[in-house]
Amino acid sequence: MVASRAKEVFFAVLVAMTLLAGCRTAVRTVPPPVPAAPSAPEAAGAPAPAGTALAPLGYSIQVGAFAVYDNARALAWALTDAGLDAFYFQTGSGLFKVRFGDFPSRDAALAEARMMKDRGLIGDYFIVGPAEHAVTRPGSPDPAAARPALTTSDLRDRLVATAESFIGIDYAWGGTTTRSGFDCSGLVLAVYRLNGLAMPRSVREQYAAGTAVPSDRLMKGDLVFFSAAPGGELSHVGIYIGNGAFIHAPGSGKNVRRESFASGYYRTHYAGARAYMK
């Protein structure tokens, strides 16, 4: 117990001096005409355009069971600095866990986990297989159990449910070069990967991975992008949840929240949307 607490404190101290930063990226795009507010396509029954199907996630490594999310976040930061796509999430029991990696086989994941444990970077670990990726559903005590195959509609609902599970959490990744821009896109990565989809981690990569979708045909789980100025760099991303709203991590010092496209800032800075499911 003492050793475990010491490790939590170690990782917390490791990043305590890091300054937080908002989302940034280097990709530029010419935004479409700004909509007054995206309509709710679900009511119209219009299907989303065929999206670029994301590859299913392989094997991942899960570590930790933190009562304080700052400690889970610190561990995720440390692993991210080591070059891993690490993210943290809260289970139904209230504990925070950290997950990382996309390995082609269980053996490859085990080899990496054992090496990292030998180096003292992680403690006890659990290998999450492709059939065991967390798909959040009401009443699930821990999003780490196997789930049956989902329809696209079901998966979209689960993406929204997973995003909603992060509301109220400070999902900021810090201000070093390797973490720059990973508050908003880090949340997107976590939501998709917890549902078994290999979403890339930066705003630029997420934008490139999808297929353009008109604002009046948005569907749950699509990503919506924003720029600081019309025609400028993409600077932010959120997860569309239906009815003209999205969930996002606004930036350092702010918690994950729902937002409406009716909001003046997001309505005028909207830069397009991408779909990821066929």
Secondary structure, 3 states (H helix, E strand, C coil): CHHHHHHHHHHHHHHHCCCCCCCCCCCECCCCCCCCCCCCHHHHCCCCCCCCCCCECCEEEEEEEECCHHHHHHHHHHHHHCCCCCEEEECCCCCEEEEEEEECCHHHHHHHHHHHHHCCCCCCEEEECHHHCCCCCCCCCCCCCCCCCCCHHHHHHHHHHHHHHCCCCCCCCCCCCCCCCCCHHHHHHHHHHCCCECCCCCHHHHHHHCEECCHHHCCCCCEEEEECCCCCEEEEEEEEEECCEEEECCCCCCCCEEEECCCHHHHHCEEEEEECCC
